[in-house]
């Protein structure tokens, strides 16, 4: 049995669960029996630069973290709004929302993941490293910066690693985030969302192959923000979406989705950040 089996098994247990209390019946027993081992196994991911894939092995740390992300994402479904009535149902919904997933309380959700060594994050001003835009209130002035007006679900950090971004409602001018784009276009490196499409690379693969999906790693250190550290492509390379501006490419990678329509109509409407990587130095005194 590979180590990936632990979160994969609990994912399928939640998928088939029909009782009234998934936390007591499924999650607490799993946490007691396997939580400490899972936390220890994932520990190298908590520090930027402490681990990298030298050779591929099924169920390595990137795939193990991805499997745990699936558990995280289905537990968050109960905190998210419904798909807008005018939106087409994403493929992921046909694949994974044919049944209602068990719901847990916010307190139970946080108890589970803090027991695995994670810390709630997402308070304070808007930051695409920690925040996923769930809805946009469009400000009249297009130059109004993005501000958080409410939290829909909490975020989680595992040491320096961004494990799960907080979902937030924001107010913004259209030059920073456009309603219907920043909150409706597909969000990448995410397993599933109830209110929008989500893409993580597992789509259309078989029952085993879909678990050979890597978790995207973003880190905040004392000196820099590191986006998609396992990426191998220069975000400004000559073949990297040449119809997008440098700012548009960086926004796509940092927000994991489009936040405004690209200026050039030649850009694919569902453009993906792909294998880009980016490091953004932090100024002394920036908030953690």
N, C-alpha and C positions, 0 to 999 in steps of 0.2 A: 504494500500500500504506500503510495507516495504521500508526502506531507500535504499536498494540495487537497487530498481527500477530506481533510477535516472541515474546512469551510465549504467545500463543494457538497459534502454530505449534509451539512446543516442547511445549505441553500435548497437542496431538494426536499429536505424535511419540512421546511417552511412552505415550499411549493405545494406539497400534498396535505398540509395540515388543515384540519377542518374543525378543530376544537375552539374553545372560548378564550384560551390563555396561552398563546405561543411562548411567551417569555418564561412562564413557569414550566411548561411541558417540554419545550425544545431548547430554548436559549440558555437557561440556567444550568441544566444538566450538562450541556456542551461546554459551557464556561468552566464548570467545576472539573470536568474530566480532561479538557484539552486546552483551556485558556492559557495556563502558565507556559505550556510548551510552545504554543503558537506565538505568544508574546516574545519568548526567548528566541525563537527561530527568526522572527521578523526584525529583531533588534538591530542588525547591521544596517538596515534601511533608514534608521532614525537619524543617522549622521551623514551629512553630505561628504561624498568621497570615500566612505568606509567600505563600500561594496560595489563591484561591477561584475557584469557577466563576462567571464573569460571564455568559457565553453558552454554550449547549450546543454541543459539537462531538464527533461520534463518535470514540471513542478518546482522549478527553482524559485528564488525569492520574488521575481517579477510576476510570475504566474501565481504564486501563493498569495501575494498582495492583491492581484486581480480577483482571485476567487473570493477573498474577504470583501473586496469592494462590491461584489455582487450581493453579498449578504447585506452590506450597508445600504445599497441602493434600494433593495426591495423593502427594507424596514423603513426607509424614508418615504415610501409611496403614500403612506397614510397621512403624512404631513403636507402633501402637495395638492394644489388645485387640480380640477379636472381639465382635460383637453378642451380648448375653446370650441364652441359648437360649430364654427365655420372651418375648422381645421380637419384635414384628412388624417385618418388614423395612421400613425407610423407603422412600418413593418414590425418593429420591436413590440408594438402593442398586440399585434396578431400572434406573435410568437410567445409572449410572456404575460400578457394581461387578459388572457381568455378566462382567467379565474381571478377572484379577489384574494390578494395576499393578506396574510395575518397582520393585524395592526398591533403596535406596541405604543405605550405612552412615551412621551418625551423623556420622562425620568428613567424608564426602563431602557430606552435606547442609549442614553448617556451612561447609565450604570454598566451596560454591556461593554461599551467601547472604552470607557475609562479603566475598566478592569483589564483590558488588553493593553494598557499603557498609553492611551491617547488622551489628549487635552482638548476641551472645547475651545474653538476660536471663532472669530468673525465679528466681534464687537468693534466699535469704532468706525472711522470713516471708510468710504468705499475703497477697496483694494482688489483688483482682479486676481491676485494670487490667492486670496482667502474667500472671495465672494463670487458667486454665480448669480447672474441677473435672472430673477424669476418673473418679474413684471416691471414695466416702465411707465411712469407717469411723465408725459411729454411736457416739458417746460416751454413757455412761450418764447423765451429768448434762446435761440439755438446754441449760444455759447455757454449756457448754464452747465457747470460741471456736474458729474454724477455724484449724487448724495444718497445715502441709505435712508429710507423712510420706514422700514420695518424688516424684521427677520422672519422668514417662512420656516426654515429648518437650520439647525446649528452646523457649524463646520468642525472638523477634527484635524489636529496636528499630531504626528507621531515623531516627537523630537523636532528636528528641523524639517521633516518631510510633511508636505501637504497631503493628508490622506483623503479628505473630503471637504470641498468648499461649502461654506454656508450659502443657503439660498436666500436672496434678499429682494425686497421691493425697492425700486430706486426712482428718483426724479432726476431728469437730465434733459439738456438741450439736444437737439437732433444732430449737432456736430460731434457729440460725445457718445450718445446711445439713442437709437431710434426705436420707438415702439413698433412692434410687429417684426422687428429684425433681431434686436438684442435679446428678446424674450421668446422668440418663436422659431428662429432658424435652428438647425441641428446643433446640439452641444456635443463636443467630441471628447474622447477618452472618459466617457461615462457609460455605464451599463444601461440604465433605464431611467426615464422621468415620466411621470403621469401626464404632465401638462405640455410636453413638447417631445420632439424626436431626440434621440440620443444615439451616438455612434461610438463603438469602441473596437471595431475590427473583428468581433466574434460572429457577426451576422452571416447567416447562410452556411456556416460550417456545421459539421456533424456533432453528435452528442459528446464525443471526446475531443475532437479537434478544436471546438470553440473554447475549450479551457486552455488552449495554448496561446492565450492572449496576454500581452504584457500590460502591467500597470504603468501608467505614465507617472514619472517622478518629477515633481517640482519641489524645490527647496528654498527656504529663506535662511540665510546665514547672517552673521554679524556684518558682513561686508557686501553681500550681493543677493539678488534673487536669481535663481537658476531654473529655467523653464525647460522641461523635457530633456533632462540630462542624458538620457540614453539615445537621444537623437544623434544622427550622424551627418546631417545636411546643413550647410550654411544658409541661413534664412535670406541672405542677400545674394546667393549664388545666381549666375546668369540664367539658369533654367528654372528658377523657383518662382512660379506665378509672375512672370514678367509684366503682366497687365495690372498687377497690384502695386501700390506705392509701398515704400518701406514701412510707413505708419500702419497701413492696412494689414500688412503681413504680421507685424508685431501685435496689433490688436487681436487678430485671429488666433495667434498662438497664446497670448496672455489670457484672453477671455474664453478661449476654447470654442468660440463661435464668432460669427459676424456680429458686429455691433451697429454697423451702418451699411447700406448698400455700397459696394465698391463703385468708385467713380467711372471705371471702364466697364461697359456692358459686356465685354468679351470674357469677363471673369465668370466662371461657372457659378450658378446660384447656390450650389451646395459645396463650395470649395472647402478643402480640408487642410489643416496645418501640416499634415503628413509627418515627415521625419525631421522637421526643423528643430533647432535648439537655440537658446538665447540666454545670455547672462546680462543682467542689468545691475551695475554697481549701485550700492546704497550709500547715501550720504550719512555722515556722522550725525546722530540724533534722530534718524528716522525711527518711527515706531517699530516694535518687534513684529 
